[in-house]
C-alpha cells in the first residue's frame, strides 16, 4: 500500500476504481511514476481467496488508519479500504511504524 492508500495501481479518485467488469486494465495517467501501468481491478482483487496487504514505514501510518479503522462515512474511501474479499481472507502485514496510528487494541507480534 502506498502513502496515499493506493494498492496495485489503483489510486484514490481514479476512474478505474469504478470498473466493475474488467479484471485487468491499464492506466495512462498514474499520479506516480511510471505514468503508464497495467493493474488488476477491484473485482479481481476482491475475488481472490487470500489478499495480503503489506505496509511499512511511518509515511503510511495515516493511510493505514484510514483503511483499517472505522473512521465514519464522512471520510472518502481509499482504494485500500475498498479491498474486501467476497469469500476470501484479507490479511494486513504492518510494521510498528505503519501501525502507529491504528485505533486497534489487539495486535499479533
PDB file as gemmi writes it, atoms N, CA and C in Angstrom:
CRYST1    1.000    1.000    1.000  90.00  90.00  90.00 P 1                      
ATOM      1  N   UNK A   1       0.838  -1.176   0.000  1.00  0.00           N  
ATOM      2  CA  UNK A   1       0.000   0.000   0.000  1.00  0.00           C  
ATOM      3  C   UNK A   1       0.879   1.233   0.000  1.00  0.00           C  
ATOM      4  N   UNK A   2       0.469   2.229  -0.762  1.00  0.00           N  
ATOM      5  CA  UNK A   2       1.208   3.478  -0.824  1.00  0.00           C  
ATOM      6  C   UNK A   2       0.741   4.471   0.230  1.00  0.00           C  
ATOM      7  N   UNK A   3       1.487   5.545   0.419  1.00  0.00           N  
ATOM      8  CA  UNK A   3       1.132   6.544   1.433  1.00  0.00           C  
ATOM      9  C   UNK A   3      -0.200   7.249   1.157  1.00  0.00           C  
ATOM     10  N   UNK A   4      -0.692   7.153  -0.058  1.00  0.00           N  
ATOM     11  CA  UNK A   4      -1.992   7.738  -0.397  1.00  0.00           C  
ATOM     12  C   UNK A   4      -3.118   6.705  -0.310  1.00  0.00           C  
ATOM     13  N   UNK A   5      -2.792   5.484   0.134  1.00  0.00           N  
ATOM     14  CA  UNK A   5      -3.792   4.418   0.246  1.00  0.00           C  
ATOM     15  C   UNK A   5      -3.991   3.631  -1.025  1.00  0.00           C  
ATOM     16  N   UNK A   6      -3.118   3.831  -2.033  1.00  0.00           N  
ATOM     17  CA  UNK A   6      -3.288   3.060  -3.266  1.00  0.00           C  
ATOM     18  C   UNK A   6      -2.797   1.633  -3.077  1.00  0.00           C  
ATOM     19  N   UNK A   7      -3.417   0.744  -3.820  1.00  0.00           N  
ATOM     20  CA  UNK A   7      -2.992  -0.651  -3.865  1.00  0.00           C  
ATOM     21  C   UNK A   7      -2.934  -1.037  -5.330  1.00  0.00           C  
ATOM     22  N   UNK A   8      -2.031  -1.972  -5.652  1.00  0.00           N  
ATOM     23  CA  UNK A   8      -1.773  -2.301  -7.052  1.00  0.00           C  
ATOM     24  C   UNK A   8      -1.501  -0.961  -7.742  1.00  0.00           C  
ATOM     25  N   UNK A   9      -2.145  -0.664  -8.845  1.00  0.00           N  
ATOM     26  CA  UNK A   9      -2.057   0.673  -9.449  1.00  0.00           C  
ATOM     27  C   UNK A   9      -3.430   1.328  -9.429  1.00  0.00           C  
ATOM     28  N   UNK A  10      -4.128   1.114  -8.311  1.00  0.00           N  
ATOM     29  CA  UNK A  10      -5.448   1.705  -8.093  1.00  0.00           C  
ATOM     30  C   UNK A  10      -5.269   2.892  -7.151  1.00  0.00           C  
ATOM     31  N   UNK A  11      -5.358   4.090  -7.710  1.00  0.00           N  
ATOM     32  CA  UNK A  11      -5.087   5.316  -6.969  1.00  0.00           C  
ATOM     33  C   UNK A  11      -6.381   6.005  -6.546  1.00  0.00           C  
ATOM     34  N   UNK A  12      -6.330   6.756  -5.434  1.00  0.00           N  
ATOM     35  CA  UNK A  12      -7.521   7.477  -4.973  1.00  0.00           C  
ATOM     36  C   UNK A  12      -8.094   8.372  -6.067  1.00  0.00           C  
ATOM     37  N   UNK A  13      -9.405   8.442  -6.108  1.00  0.00           N  
ATOM     38  CA  UNK A  13     -10.155   9.319  -7.008  1.00  0.00           C  
ATOM     39  C   UNK A  13      -9.938   9.021  -8.493  1.00  0.00           C  
ATOM     40  N   UNK A  14      -9.457   7.829  -8.824  1.00  0.00           N  
ATOM     41  CA  UNK A  14      -9.241   7.483 -10.227  1.00  0.00           C  
ATOM     42  C   UNK A  14     -10.458   6.724 -10.746  1.00  0.00           C  
ATOM     43  N   UNK A  15     -10.796   6.942 -12.002  1.00  0.00           N  
ATOM     44  CA  UNK A  15     -11.980   6.308 -12.596  1.00  0.00           C  
ATOM     45  C   UNK A  15     -11.897   4.784 -12.612  1.00  0.00           C  
ATOM     46  N   UNK A  16     -10.710   4.232 -12.573  1.00  0.00           N  
ATOM     47  CA  UNK A  16     -10.565   2.765 -12.574  1.00  0.00           C  
ATOM     48  C   UNK A  16     -11.209   2.137 -11.335  1.00  0.00           C  
ATOM     49  N   UNK A  17     -11.333   2.888 -10.261  1.00  0.00           N  
ATOM     50  CA  UNK A  17     -11.977   2.359  -9.061  1.00  0.00           C  
ATOM     51  C   UNK A  17     -13.441   2.005  -9.302  1.00  0.00           C  
ATOM     52  N   UNK A  18     -14.032   2.583 -10.327  1.00  0.00           N  
ATOM     53  CA  UNK A  18     -15.433   2.302 -10.654  1.00  0.00           C  
ATOM     54  C   UNK A  18     -15.605   1.122 -11.612  1.00  0.00           C  
ATOM     55  N   UNK A  19     -14.514   0.546 -12.071  1.00  0.00           N  
ATOM     56  CA  UNK A  19     -14.571  -0.580 -13.016  1.00  0.00           C  
ATOM     57  C   UNK A  19     -15.239  -1.774 -12.347  1.00  0.00           C  
ATOM     58  N   UNK A  20     -16.245  -2.331 -13.020  1.00  0.00           N  
ATOM     59  CA  UNK A  20     -16.986  -3.473 -12.469  1.00  0.00           C  
ATOM     60  C   UNK A  20     -16.844  -4.737 -13.300  1.00  0.00           C  
ATOM     61  N   UNK A  21     -16.475  -4.614 -14.579  1.00  0.00           N  
ATOM     62  CA  UNK A  21     -16.473  -5.769 -15.470  1.00  0.00           C  
ATOM     63  C   UNK A  21     -15.086  -6.315 -15.786  1.00  0.00           C  
ATOM     64  N   UNK A  22     -14.145  -5.451 -16.062  1.00  0.00           N  
ATOM     65  CA  UNK A  22     -12.798  -5.888 -16.430  1.00  0.00           C  
ATOM     66  C   UNK A  22     -12.021  -6.327 -15.197  1.00  0.00           C  
ATOM     67  N   UNK A  23     -11.198  -7.350 -15.363  1.00  0.00           N  
ATOM     68  CA  UNK A  23     -10.372  -7.838 -14.257  1.00  0.00           C  
ATOM     69  C   UNK A  23      -8.977  -7.235 -14.297  1.00  0.00           C  
ATOM     70  N   UNK A  24      -8.547  -6.874 -15.485  1.00  0.00           N  
ATOM     71  CA  UNK A  24      -7.246  -6.234 -15.675  1.00  0.00           C  
ATOM     72  C   UNK A  24      -7.474  -5.032 -16.574  1.00  0.00           C  
ATOM     73  N   UNK A  25      -6.800  -3.931 -16.267  1.00  0.00           N  
ATOM     74  CA  UNK A  25      -6.941  -2.749 -17.103  1.00  0.00           C  
ATOM     75  C   UNK A  25      -5.617  -1.989 -17.116  1.00  0.00           C  
ATOM     76  N   UNK A  26      -5.602  -0.863 -17.780  1.00  0.00           N  
ATOM     77  CA  UNK A  26      -4.380  -0.070 -17.881  1.00  0.00           C  
ATOM     78  C   UNK A  26      -4.633   1.351 -17.391  1.00  0.00           C  
ATOM     79  N   UNK A  27      -3.556   1.968 -16.977  1.00  0.00           N  
ATOM     80  CA  UNK A  27      -3.570   3.354 -16.519  1.00  0.00           C  
ATOM     81  C   UNK A  27      -2.588   4.110 -17.399  1.00  0.00           C  
ATOM     82  N   UNK A  28      -2.999   5.250 -17.913  1.00  0.00           N  
ATOM     83  CA  UNK A  28      -2.092   6.072 -18.727  1.00  0.00           C  
ATOM     84  C   UNK A  28      -1.740   7.380 -18.036  1.00  0.00           C  
ATOM     85  N   UNK A  29      -2.372   7.629 -16.885  1.00  0.00           N  
ATOM     86  CA  UNK A  29      -2.158   8.891 -16.178  1.00  0.00           C  
ATOM     87  C   UNK A  29      -1.905   8.685 -14.688  1.00  0.00           C  
ATOM     88  N   UNK A  30      -1.066   7.721 -14.360  1.00  0.00           N  
ATOM     89  CA  UNK A  30      -0.769   7.445 -12.963  1.00  0.00           C  
ATOM     90  C   UNK A  30      -0.177   8.683 -12.287  1.00  0.00           C  
ATOM     91  N   UNK A  31      -0.620   8.983 -11.054  1.00  0.00           N  
ATOM     92  CA  UNK A  31      -0.056  10.125 -10.355  1.00  0.00           C  
ATOM     93  C   UNK A  31       1.369   9.891  -9.855  1.00  0.00           C  
ATOM     94  N   UNK A  32       1.816   8.646  -9.932  1.00  0.00           N  
ATOM     95  CA  UNK A  32       3.185   8.298  -9.535  1.00  0.00           C  
ATOM     96  C   UNK A  32       3.870   7.624 -10.721  1.00  0.00           C  
ATOM     97  N   UNK A  33       5.167   7.849 -10.872  1.00  0.00           N  
ATOM     98  CA  UNK A  33       5.882   7.207 -11.997  1.00  0.00           C  
ATOM     99  C   UNK A  33       5.867   5.690 -11.862  1.00  0.00           C  
ATOM    100  N   UNK A  34       5.847   4.995 -12.942  1.00  0.00           N  
ATOM    101  CA  UNK A  34       5.678   5.444 -14.320  1.00  0.00           C  
ATOM    102  C   UNK A  34       4.213   5.776 -14.586  1.00  0.00           C  
ATOM    103  N   UNK A  35       3.934   6.668 -15.524  1.00  0.00           N  
ATOM    104  CA  UNK A  35       2.545   7.082 -15.779  1.00  0.00           C  
ATOM    105  C   UNK A  35       1.700   6.002 -16.443  1.00  0.00           C  
ATOM    106  N   UNK A  36       2.337   5.086 -17.167  1.00  0.00           N  
ATOM    107  CA  UNK A  36       1.599   4.021 -17.844  1.00  0.00           C  
ATOM    108  C   UNK A  36       1.819   2.710 -17.101  1.00  0.00           C  
ATOM    109  N   UNK A  37       0.716   2.058 -16.726  1.00  0.00           N  
ATOM    110  CA  UNK A  37       0.777   0.841 -15.914  1.00  0.00           C  
ATOM    111  C   UNK A  37      -0.338  -0.115 -16.313  1.00  0.00           C  
ATOM    112  N   UNK A  38      -0.161  -1.370 -15.932  1.00  0.00           N  
ATOM    113  CA  UNK A  38      -1.210  -2.385 -16.028  1.00  0.00           C  
ATOM    114  C   UNK A  38      -1.557  -2.762 -14.591  1.00  0.00           C  
ATOM    115  N   UNK A  39      -2.831  -2.986 -14.314  1.00  0.00           N  
ATOM    116  CA  UNK A  39      -3.224  -3.298 -12.942  1.00  0.00           C  
ATOM    117  C   UNK A  39      -4.413  -4.246 -12.900  1.00  0.00           C  
ATOM    118  N   UNK A  40      -4.485  -5.011 -11.818  1.00  0.00           N  
ATOM    119  CA  UNK A  40      -5.713  -5.734 -11.504  1.00  0.00           C  
ATOM    120  C   UNK A  40      -6.742  -4.697 -11.068  1.00  0.00           C  
ATOM    121  N   UNK A  41      -8.014  -5.012 -11.232  1.00  0.00           N  
ATOM    122  CA  UNK A  41      -9.084  -4.137 -10.774  1.00  0.00           C  
ATOM    123  C   UNK A  41      -9.620  -4.661  -9.441  1.00  0.00           C  
ATOM    124  N   UNK A  42     -10.455  -3.859  -8.794  1.00  0.00           N  
ATOM    125  CA  UNK A  42     -11.030  -4.298  -7.521  1.00  0.00           C  
ATOM    126  C   UNK A  42     -11.839  -5.588  -7.640  1.00  0.00           C  
ATOM    127  N   UNK A  43     -12.605  -5.818  -8.736  1.00  0.00           N  
ATOM    128  CA  UNK A  43     -13.329  -7.086  -8.814  1.00  0.00           C  
ATOM    129  C   UNK A  43     -12.423  -8.321  -8.744  1.00  0.00           C  
ATOM    130  N   UNK A  44     -11.265  -8.288  -9.391  1.00  0.00           N  
ATOM    131  CA  UNK A  44     -10.387  -9.458  -9.334  1.00  0.00           C  
ATOM    132  C   UNK A  44      -9.708  -9.561  -7.963  1.00  0.00           C  
ATOM    133  N   UNK A  45      -9.303  -8.441  -7.409  1.00  0.00           N  
ATOM    134  CA  UNK A  45      -8.670  -8.469  -6.078  1.00  0.00           C  
ATOM    135  C   UNK A  45      -9.672  -8.995  -5.047  1.00  0.00           C  
ATOM    136  N   UNK A  46     -10.901  -8.513  -5.110  1.00  0.00           N  
ATOM    137  CA  UNK A  46     -11.905  -8.930  -4.135  1.00  0.00           C  
ATOM    138  C   UNK A  46     -12.454 -10.330  -4.391  1.00  0.00           C  
ATOM    139  N   UNK A  47     -12.093 -10.935  -5.524  1.00  0.00           N  
ATOM    140  CA  UNK A  47     -12.477 -12.323  -5.805  1.00  0.00           C  
ATOM    141  C   UNK A  47     -11.414 -13.317  -5.356  1.00  0.00           C  
ATOM    142  N   UNK A  48     -10.298 -12.834  -4.899  1.00  0.00           N  
ATOM    143  CA  UNK A  48      -9.187 -13.706  -4.505  1.00  0.00           C  
ATOM    144  C   UNK A  48      -9.522 -14.488  -3.235  1.00  0.00           C  
ATOM    145  N   UNK A  49      -8.928 -15.678  -3.118  1.00  0.00           N  
ATOM    146  CA  UNK A  49      -9.103 -16.486  -1.915  1.00  0.00           C  
ATOM    147  C   UNK A  49      -8.379 -15.874  -0.726  1.00  0.00           C  
ATOM    148  N   UNK A  50      -7.232 -15.272  -0.992  1.00  0.00           N  
ATOM    149  CA  UNK A  50      -6.434 -14.633   0.049  1.00  0.00           C  
ATOM    150  C   UNK A  50      -5.857 -13.340  -0.505  1.00  0.00           C  
ATOM    151  N   UNK A  51      -5.964 -12.275   0.275  1.00  0.00           N  
ATOM    152  CA  UNK A  51      -5.378 -10.993  -0.102  1.00  0.00           C  
ATOM    153  C   UNK A  51      -4.485 -10.551   1.044  1.00  0.00           C  
ATOM    154  N   UNK A  52      -3.237 -10.268   0.743  1.00  0.00           N  
ATOM    155  CA  UNK A  52      -2.296  -9.751   1.735  1.00  0.00           C  
ATOM    156  C   UNK A  52      -1.939  -8.325   1.354  1.00  0.00           C  
ATOM    157  N   UNK A  53      -2.034  -7.431   2.321  1.00  0.00           N  
ATOM    158  CA  UNK A  53      -1.637  -6.047   2.128  1.00  0.00           C  
ATOM    159  C   UNK A  53      -0.450  -5.797   3.040  1.00  0.00           C  
ATOM    160  N   UNK A  54       0.657  -5.360   2.451  1.00  0.00           N  
ATOM    161  CA  UNK A  54       1.885  -5.115   3.200  1.00  0.00           C  
ATOM    162  C   UNK A  54       2.097  -3.616   3.301  1.00  0.00           C  
ATOM    163  N   UNK A  55       2.338  -3.138   4.525  1.00  0.00           N  
ATOM    164  CA  UNK A  55       2.506  -1.707   4.764  1.00  0.00           C  
ATOM    165  C   UNK A  55       3.705  -1.508   5.680  1.00  0.00           C  
ATOM    166  N   UNK A  56       4.656  -0.707   5.234  1.00  0.00           N  
ATOM    167  CA  UNK A  56       5.837  -0.427   6.060  1.00  0.00           C  
ATOM    168  C   UNK A  56       6.108   1.070   6.093  1.00  0.00           C  
ATOM    169  N   UNK A  57       6.551   1.537   7.230  1.00  0.00           N  
ATOM    170  CA  UNK A  57       7.001   2.912   7.361  1.00  0.00           C  
ATOM    171  C   UNK A  57       5.962   3.870   7.901  1.00  0.00           C  
ATOM    172  N   UNK A  58       6.447   4.874   8.611  1.00  0.00           N  
ATOM    173  CA  UNK A  58       5.564   5.854   9.238  1.00  0.00           C  
ATOM    174  C   UNK A  58       4.846   6.733   8.225  1.00  0.00           C  
ATOM    175  N   UNK A  59       5.382   6.861   7.005  1.00  0.00           N  
ATOM    176  CA  UNK A  59       4.722   7.685   5.995  1.00  0.00           C  
ATOM    177  C   UNK A  59       3.390   7.087   5.557  1.00  0.00           C  
ATOM    178  N   UNK A  60       3.149   5.834   5.910  1.00  0.00           N  
ATOM    179  CA  UNK A  60       1.909   5.160   5.518  1.00  0.00           C  
ATOM    180  C   UNK A  60       0.963   4.960   6.701  1.00  0.00           C  
ATOM    181  N   UNK A  61       1.326   5.467   7.880  1.00  0.00           N  
ATOM    182  CA  UNK A  61       0.528   5.253   9.088  1.00  0.00           C  
ATOM    183  C   UNK A  61      -0.869   5.847   8.980  1.00  0.00           C  
ATOM    184  N   UNK A  62      -0.983   7.057   8.458  1.00  0.00           N  
ATOM    185  CA  UNK A  62      -2.305   7.692   8.335  1.00  0.00           C  
ATOM    186  C   UNK A  62      -3.170   6.934   7.324  1.00  0.00           C  
ATOM    187  N   UNK A  63      -2.591   6.536   6.207  1.00  0.00           N  
ATOM    188  CA  UNK A  63      -3.335   5.770   5.199  1.00  0.00           C  
ATOM    189  C   UNK A  63      -3.784   4.427   5.768  1.00  0.00           C  
ATOM    190  N   UNK A  64      -2.942   3.783   6.564  1.00  0.00           N  
ATOM    191  CA  UNK A  64      -3.317   2.511   7.193  1.00  0.00           C  
ATOM    192  C   UNK A  64      -4.482   2.725   8.154  1.00  0.00           C  
ATOM    193  N   UNK A  65      -4.417   3.774   8.945  1.00  0.00           N  
ATOM    194  CA  UNK A  65      -5.504   4.105   9.872  1.00  0.00           C  
ATOM    195  C   UNK A  65      -6.820   4.309   9.105  1.00  0.00           C  
ATOM    196  N   UNK A  66      -6.781   5.075   8.016  1.00  0.00           N  
ATOM    197  CA  UNK A  66      -7.996   5.350   7.247  1.00  0.00           C  
ATOM    198  C   UNK A  66      -8.536   4.098   6.558  1.00  0.00           C  
ATOM    199  N   UNK A  67      -7.660   3.159   6.218  1.00  0.00           N  
ATOM    200  CA  UNK A  67      -8.079   1.935   5.536  1.00  0.00           C  
ATOM    201  C   UNK A  67      -8.597   0.864   6.493  1.00  0.00           C  
ATOM    202  N   UNK A  68      -8.037   0.804   7.681  1.00  0.00           N  
ATOM    203  CA  UNK A  68      -8.349  -0.297   8.598  1.00  0.00           C  
ATOM    204  C   UNK A  68      -9.378   0.086   9.662  1.00  0.00           C  
ATOM    205  N   UNK A  69      -9.231   1.256  10.248  1.00  0.00           N  
ATOM    206  CA  UNK A  69     -10.109   1.657  11.345  1.00  0.00           C  
ATOM    207  C   UNK A  69     -11.459   2.157  10.830  1.00  0.00           C  
ATOM    208  N   UNK A  70     -12.444   2.104  11.690  1.00  0.00           N  
ATOM    209  CA  UNK A  70     -13.764   2.633  11.349  1.00  0.00           C  
ATOM    210  C   UNK A  70     -13.716   4.142  11.558  1.00  0.00           C  
ATOM    211  N   UNK A  71     -13.553   4.878  10.464  1.00  0.00           N  
ATOM    212  CA  UNK A  71     -13.382   6.333  10.554  1.00  0.00           C  
ATOM    213  C   UNK A  71     -14.660   7.089  10.193  1.00  0.00           C  
ATOM    214  N   UNK A  72     -15.728   6.385   9.914  1.00  0.00           N  
ATOM    215  CA  UNK A  72     -17.004   7.028   9.638  1.00  0.00           C  
ATOM    216  C   UNK A  72     -17.241   7.297   8.168  1.00  0.00           C  
ATOM    217  N   UNK A  73     -18.473   7.627   7.840  1.00  0.00           N  
ATOM    218  CA  UNK A  73     -18.866   7.788   6.439  1.00  0.00           C  
ATOM    219  C   UNK A  73     -18.411   9.103   5.798  1.00  0.00           C  
ATOM    220  N   UNK A  74     -17.958  10.065   6.591  1.00  0.00           N  
ATOM    221  CA  UNK A  74     -17.567  11.364   6.046  1.00  0.00           C  
ATOM    222  C   UNK A  74     -16.172  11.367   5.436  1.00  0.00           C  
ATOM    223  N   UNK A  75     -15.435  10.280   5.633  1.00  0.00           N  
ATOM    224  CA  UNK A  75     -14.075  10.179   5.101  1.00  0.00           C  
ATOM    225  C   UNK A  75     -14.130   9.396   3.792  1.00  0.00           C  
ATOM    226  N   UNK A  76     -13.611   9.960   2.701  1.00  0.00           N  
ATOM    227  CA  UNK A  76     -13.620   9.220   1.420  1.00  0.00           C  
ATOM    228  C   UNK A  76     -12.887   7.893   1.555  1.00  0.00           C  
ATOM    229  N   UNK A  77     -13.407   6.896   0.895  1.00  0.00           N  
ATOM    230  CA  UNK A  77     -12.825   5.563   0.964  1.00  0.00           C  
ATOM    231  C   UNK A  77     -11.577   5.471   0.087  1.00  0.00           C  
ATOM    232  N   UNK A  78     -10.487   5.023   0.675  1.00  0.00           N  
ATOM    233  CA  UNK A  78      -9.257   4.832  -0.093  1.00  0.00           C  
ATOM    234  C   UNK A  78      -9.332   3.505  -0.836  1.00  0.00           C  
ATOM    235  N   UNK A  79      -8.526   3.338  -1.893  1.00  0.00           N  
ATOM    236  CA  UNK A  79      -8.508   2.042  -2.582  1.00  0.00           C  
ATOM    237  C   UNK A  79      -8.215   0.882  -1.620  1.00  0.00           C  
ATOM    238  N   UNK A  80      -7.339   1.092  -0.660  1.00  0.00           N  
ATOM    239  CA  UNK A  80      -7.021   0.021   0.284  1.00  0.00           C  
ATOM    240  C   UNK A  80      -8.241  -0.377   1.108  1.00  0.00           C  
ATOM    241  N   UNK A  81      -9.065   0.583   1.478  1.00  0.00           N  
ATOM    242  CA  UNK A  81     -10.284   0.272   2.246  1.00  0.00           C  
ATOM    243  C   UNK A  81     -11.308  -0.454   1.377  1.00  0.00           C  
ATOM    244  N   UNK A  82     -11.219  -0.272   0.062  1.00  0.00           N  
ATOM    245  CA  UNK A  82     -12.149  -0.928  -0.857  1.00  0.00           C  
ATOM    246  C   UNK A  82     -11.807  -2.399  -1.076  1.00  0.00           C  
ATOM    247  N   UNK A  83     -10.678  -2.840  -0.583  1.00  0.00           N  
ATOM    248  CA  UNK A  83     -10.312  -4.254  -0.676  1.00  0.00           C  
ATOM    249  C   UNK A  83     -11.101  -4.993   0.395  1.00  0.00           C  
ATOM    250  N   UNK A  84     -12.099  -5.741  -0.057  1.00  0.00           N  
ATOM    251  CA  UNK A  84     -12.978  -6.500   0.830  1.00  0.00           C  
ATOM    252  C   UNK A  84     -13.336  -7.809   0.124  1.00  0.00           C  
ATOM    253  N   UNK A  85     -12.472  -8.817   0.255  1.00  0.00           N  
ATOM    254  CA  UNK A  85     -12.725 -10.086  -0.443  1.00  0.00           C  
ATOM    255  C   UNK A  85     -14.127 -10.632  -0.142  1.00  0.00           C  
ATOM    256  N   UNK A  86     -14.825 -11.044  -1.201  1.00  0.00           N  
ATOM    257  CA  UNK A  86     -16.196 -11.518  -1.037  1.00  0.00           C  
ATOM    258  C   UNK A  86     -16.274 -12.863  -0.320  1.00  0.00           C  
ATOM    259  N   UNK A  87     -15.311 -13.736  -0.578  1.00  0.00           N  
ATOM    260  CA  UNK A  87     -15.309 -15.050   0.072  1.00  0.00           C  
ATOM    261  C   UNK A  87     -13.947 -15.401   0.655  1.00  0.00           C  
ATOM    262  N   UNK A  88     -12.973 -14.566   0.451  1.00  0.00           N  
ATOM    263  CA  UNK A  88     -11.619 -14.878   0.887  1.00  0.00           C  
ATOM    264  C   UNK A  88     -11.228 -14.165   2.166  1.00  0.00           C  
ATOM    265  N   UNK A  89      -9.955 -14.254   2.475  1.00  0.00           N  
ATOM    266  CA  UNK A  89      -9.396 -13.644   3.675  1.00  0.00           C  
ATOM    267  C   UNK A  89      -8.578 -12.420   3.296  1.00  0.00           C  
ATOM    268  N   UNK A  90      -8.677 -11.397   4.115  1.00  0.00           N  
ATOM    269  CA  UNK A  90      -7.849 -10.206   3.987  1.00  0.00           C  
ATOM    270  C   UNK A  90      -6.918 -10.160   5.184  1.00  0.00           C  
ATOM    271  N   UNK A  91      -5.632 -10.141   4.910  1.00  0.00           N  
ATOM    272  CA  UNK A  91      -4.632 -10.103   5.983  1.00  0.00           C  
ATOM    273  C   UNK A  91      -3.741  -8.888   5.773  1.00  0.00           C  
ATOM    274  N   UNK A  92      -3.596  -8.106   6.821  1.00  0.00           N  
ATOM    275  CA  UNK A  92      -2.732  -6.931   6.802  1.00  0.00           C  
ATOM    276  C   UNK A  92      -1.427  -7.272   7.508  1.00  0.00           C  
ATOM    277  N   UNK A  93      -0.310  -6.910   6.886  1.00  0.00           N  
ATOM    278  CA  UNK A  93       1.012  -7.033   7.497  1.00  0.00           C  
ATOM    279  C   UNK A  93       1.580  -5.621   7.617  1.00  0.00           C  
ATOM    280  N   UNK A  94       1.731  -5.156   8.845  1.00  0.00           N  
ATOM    281  CA  UNK A  94       2.233  -3.809   9.089  1.00  0.00           C  
ATOM    282  C   UNK A  94       3.410  -3.857  10.053  1.00  0.00           C  
ATOM    283  N   UNK A  95       4.400  -3.009   9.812  1.00  0.00           N  
ATOM    284  CA  UNK A  95       5.431  -2.863  10.826  1.00  0.00           C  
ATOM    285  C   UNK A  95       4.913  -1.869  11.877  1.00  0.00           C  
ATOM    286  N   UNK A  96       5.652  -1.699  12.973  1.00  0.00           N  
ATOM    287  CA  UNK A  96       5.177  -0.848  14.066  1.00  0.00           C  
ATOM    288  C   UNK A  96       4.970   0.592  13.625  1.00  0.00           C  
ATOM    289  N   UNK A  97       5.839   1.088  12.769  1.00  0.00           N  
ATOM    290  CA  UNK A  97       5.706   2.473  12.305  1.00  0.00           C  
ATOM    291  C   UNK A  97       4.418   2.652  11.507  1.00  0.00           C  
ATOM    292  N   UNK A  98       4.117   1.732  10.632  1.00  0.00           N  
ATOM    293  CA  UNK A  98       2.898   1.822   9.816  1.00  0.00           C  
ATOM    294  C   UNK A  98       1.642   1.652  10.668  1.00  0.00           C  
ATOM    295  N   UNK A  99       1.744   0.893  11.754  1.00  0.00           N  
ATOM    296  CA  UNK A  99       0.598   0.635  12.626  1.00  0.00           C  
ATOM    297  C   UNK A  99       0.443   1.683  13.733  1.00  0.00           C  
ATOM    298  N   UNK A 100       1.298   2.670  13.757  1.00  0.00           N  
ATOM    299  CA  UNK A 100       1.356   3.604  14.888  1.00  0.00           C  
ATOM    300  C   UNK A 100       0.100   4.457  15.079  1.00  0.00           C  
ATOM    301  N   UNK A 101      -0.735   4.618  14.080  1.00  0.00           N  
ATOM    302  CA  UNK A 101      -1.943   5.447  14.220  1.00  0.00           C  
ATOM    303  C   UNK A 101      -3.233   4.634  14.277  1.00  0.00           C  
ATOM    304  N   UNK A 102      -3.115   3.320  14.331  1.00  0.00           N  
ATOM    305  CA  UNK A 102      -4.311   2.478  14.373  1.00  0.00           C  
ATOM    306  C   UNK A 102      -5.030   2.615  15.709  1.00  0.00           C  
ATOM    307  N   UNK A 103      -6.363   2.540  15.661  1.00  0.00           N  
ATOM    308  CA  UNK A 103      -7.176   2.569  16.872  1.00  0.00           C  
ATOM    309  C   UNK A 103      -7.265   1.186  17.513  1.00  0.00           C  
ATOM    310  N   UNK A 104      -6.854   0.167  16.796  1.00  0.00           N  
ATOM    311  CA  UNK A 104      -6.986  -1.219  17.261  1.00  0.00           C  
ATOM    312  C   UNK A 104      -6.211  -1.422  18.555  1.00  0.00           C  
ATOM    313  N   UNK A 105      -6.730  -2.293  19.392  1.00  0.00           N  
ATOM    314  CA  UNK A 105      -6.067  -2.582  20.647  1.00  0.00           C  
ATOM    315  C   UNK A 105      -5.471  -3.987  20.664  1.00  0.00           C  
ATOM    316  N   UNK A 106      -5.727  -4.786  19.647  1.00  0.00           N  
ATOM    317  CA  UNK A 106      -5.235  -6.157  19.619  1.00  0.00           C  
ATOM    318  C   UNK A 106      -4.314  -6.350  18.420  1.00  0.00           C  
ATOM    319  N   UNK A 107      -3.093  -6.723  18.682  1.00  0.00           N  
ATOM    320  CA  UNK A 107      -2.119  -6.939  17.627  1.00  0.00           C  
ATOM    321  C   UNK A 107      -1.446  -8.285  17.812  1.00  0.00           C  
ATOM    322  N   UNK A 108      -0.974  -8.822  16.709  1.00  0.00           N  
ATOM    323  CA  UNK A 108      -0.164 -10.020  16.751  1.00  0.00           C  
ATOM    324  C   UNK A 108       1.263  -9.615  16.463  1.00  0.00           C  
ATOM    325  N   UNK A 109       2.171  -9.966  17.327  1.00  0.00           N  
ATOM    326  CA  UNK A 109       3.569  -9.561  17.136  1.00  0.00           C  
ATOM    327  C   UNK A 109       4.369 -10.655  16.489  1.00  0.00           C  
TER     328      UNK A 109                                                      
END                                                                             
